[in-house]
């Protein structure tokens, strides 16, 4: 399976952060973000297969055991999100900005534009999360992996569990900021 990365680039796993990063074997350059020239669809497929909680051998049986029957009442679900923080967020900083000073209204306006882009089909939530999300899950296309009740903030969790697989929420407010949530399993 191809990674979708340009020549000489490969995906490695950070031992200190326990998340994937990108490494150029020729230049020894490393990056948390996919390098220019990456095929996003191929990278997304590769990352889902080899660098997600359910990746690797036995993934189908692991996924089945984690998501139960696929209904909102299932024991575990999987979701991705796109987070835009504001100055009133619990931690007003991110991998993109050391200090986030935008207002909640400004964050909402940003997220509304991103939501319009997703609904128009111009980009997927995962594609936009890679560059626009203030969550560290951005490098995984916003993928939060599998989680059950009581593992996420209540506002986030209630909406995520009410979604059907593939469905995207409207704007959801939590202590972390404003989210668009997509249930993926």
Secondary structure, DSSP 4 states (H G I P E B T S, - for coil): ----PPTTEEEEE-TTT-SEEEEETTT--EESSPPTT--HHHHHHHHHHHSSTT-STTHHHHHHHHHTTSSTTSSEEEEEEEEE--TTSTT---SS-SS----HHHHHHHHHHHHHHHHTTSS-HHHHHHHH-SSGGGGGTTEEEEEETTSS-HHHHHHHHHSPTT-B---EEETTEEEEEEE--
